[in-house]
Every structure is written in C-alpha cells, then in structure tokens.
Amino acid sequence: MSVLDAQIADGVSRLRLDARVYRLSAVKKTAYRVAERCTVAIVSSDDAHHDLELRFKSTTTDETARETLRIFVQELLDQELREQIAEETAPIRTLVMAHAFSKIDLIKREE
C-alpha cells in the first residue's frame, strides 16, 4: 500500500515509511508542520521502517483527512530534501562560517 492509498478508519490512518528514503528527523519535522491538522504518533522506528499513526479530530471528514495525508507526503519530501541539502552543504557552510569568524576578535581587549 502506498502512502496515498492509506486507509482512514475511526479517525486514524496508519503509515509505514521506508527509513532508507525518509530520515526520522524529516518525519518529526513534517509531523510538527501538520500538527494543526492532525496528531502524528511515531509508533516505532528502526533502520527499515517508520510506523506512524495520524490521528484526526472527530469532526474531520474523510476528504479533509485524505487532503491532510497528501499534504503530509508533500511536506515529508520537502523536509527530506532540506535534510539532504543541509548534509551536502555542511562543509561549505562550516568553511564560510570559519572564515567569517576568523576576522573577528571575540574577546574585548583593554587598550
């Protein structure tokens, strides 16, 4: 079952994400981003999978829940790409910061 085919029963949708595709940190950031729409519970997580439950308010329609699932998947991809870009550009950012601070005297000296 793909994420977009996930079933919603009794206001809960269960998802299993491939941990090789999505980092746990990206899942957590995505959960925070959709927190107004639903509660995301990370049921379990290991090297292979992240098992999640998305819990919707009792007043949430199936149509709204499905739209939230779509937004969740879209945001998850965005967060994963942000993580990947941050990892790939870390050495450059470190170099730029080191260069910027190398010209600053961080200790106020008496003259």
C-alpha angles and dihedrals in degrees: 000000000000122000091253091054092053114139123233114214126170091350094305131106121191120210132186114200126192107246090207088063102036126038118221090240090058090049091052093048090049091049089054091050093054095039093113091058101041145343115258116207118193099216096182139344133191139149092289108038147009111215113203139181119205109202118199130200114263090248094057115114122221089247092054091045091052090050089051090052089052091050090047092055092046092049091045091057090047092051092046091052090049089053091049093048091048090052093047095047098041095101092051093047090049091051093048092048093047090051093047093051095041090074095049123087102220094188118073106226127201113241 
